[in-house]
Amino acid sequence: MQATTFNPATNRKTVAVNHGSRVEVAHVDATGYIARLWFTFPGWFWQHWQPDRPVNQSILKTLILHITFDGAPHPQVSVPAADLVGVGLAQAGNFAAEYLGMSSGGFYVAFPMPFRTSFKIEFENCDPTVDTEVFLNVLYQVVEALDEGTPYFHAHFHTGRCLGPEPFSIVSVQGTGRYVGCTVAMQGEDLNYLSFLEAPEHVFVDEDWDRPRLIGTGLEDYFLGGWYFREGTVIGPNHGVTFKDALRSSVSMYRIHAADAIWFQHRFRLDFASPWDAERLRPFRWSSASYLYLDHLEAAPEVPAADRLLCWLRTANTDHQAIP
């Protein structure tokens, strides 16, 4: 089955999502699972059919996707478009991985998303000035019933500023489930600085809460790279580097855990923390989207206001503005 923004009565393909608005673009009452979600929208590139419209790649960050399952009071997915698909720096970068990607102007997510009675998809435009229109196609499978214990997909967004020495946490949840991956974007406040990549993952699971069960050897190592991603961008089915600019201290990454999903019975947390002495570290900005399956419906963390979403110091607007 399909949910789409195409309206056969009017032949209109899109739904308008003007700045300051939150619009429902799909609602299905059934039992089954979302198999693939694809969408795109203008505003981050020059529109030849509307040449005077403003262009600002910040709309990649300020357009929020919300997905709610089974009539829950709050969404289970609330993530900026850029972070959800792995381009959290709000800089266009084409790549096609197995479960997510930015495919030459289109955006897709292919994690299976079960629902027992319904799902609802909304877009919220938090941008202060840029209006947009959303094209959306959702392919979903209808079934008679889901297996007992089938978990729900969740996506959690977090962002912040880190002074360097302290840990930063990209996800912390209670309950039973499994962690299946994340996207992380980072930018140093100083130019030509990537030492924030020294921070390995610290994974806390169930009773191993005061002491991590897993500790890695570096942040880029967690994303299956090395030496601060010495050879630049790389795209794999389940891990990759979608953007790297060493001079401007910017990098965005994704990693999906499939056979290596991290299962938990009671609780789960993933932090990144540098072992370096504080005087060797500098402040940086970061944002992340984490993907989980939980045995219950949990509200996704609330997405912060636009001024906190637009945390980057250096962002390229490729169609009309050189990066500073």
PyMOL commands that set and color helices and strands:
alter all, ss='L'
color gray80, all
select helices_A, chain A and resi 59-62+81-85+195-198+219-222+278-280+306-309
alter helices_A, ss='H'
color red, helices_A
select strands_A, chain A and resi 2-4+15-17+22-29+32-40+63-69+77-80+95-96+100-103+106-109+113-115+118-125+132-142+152-162+168-174+177-188+201-205+214-215+234-235+239-245+250-256+262-264+267-272+284-294
alter strands_A, ss='S'
color yellow, strands_A
deselect
rebuild
show_as cartoon
